[in-house]
Amino acid sequence: MKVAILTDTNSGISKEEAENIGIHVMPMPVLIDGEVFFEGDNLTEEEFYEALTSGKDVSTSQPSPADVLDTWEALFEKRYDEIVYIPMSSGLSSSCMTAKGLA
């Protein structure tokens, strides 16, 4: 049985690190002045902190249900039989509750 391990960028694991250890990482969305960015894809840590310190309107969000399902489907297309998804803590985000509903 082939099992995929999936987490999000709030884990602190970069995509490069994840590839080296066989983990898949879903980027978390960040809104900056109303524009959506994704951690590790089109937003670096430096850019995030610059936005915070420069007075821009910054907020975070959970991945959309469609993004979660798309990621799961992409993993199943890579012939994984199961996915162990470890999202951000349920005490800090609704990501876990959304994943439970989608499962």
HELIX and SHEET records of a PDB file:
HELIX    1   1 THR A    9  SER A   11  5                                   3    
HELIX    2   2 LYS A   15  ILE A   21  1                                   7    
HELIX    3   3 GLU A   45  THR A   53  1                                   9    
HELIX    4   4 PRO A   65  GLU A   77  1                                  13    
HELIX    5   5 SER A   95  LEU A  102  1                                   8    
SHEET    1   A 3 ILE A  23  MET A  26  0                                        
SHEET    2   A 3 VAL A   3  ASP A   8  1                                        
SHEET    3   A 3 GLU A  82  ILE A  86  1                                        
SHEET    1   B 3 GLU A  35  PHE A  38  0                                        
SHEET    2   B 3 PRO A  29  ILE A  32 -1                                        
SHEET    3   B 3 VAL A  58  THR A  60 -1                                        
END                                                                             
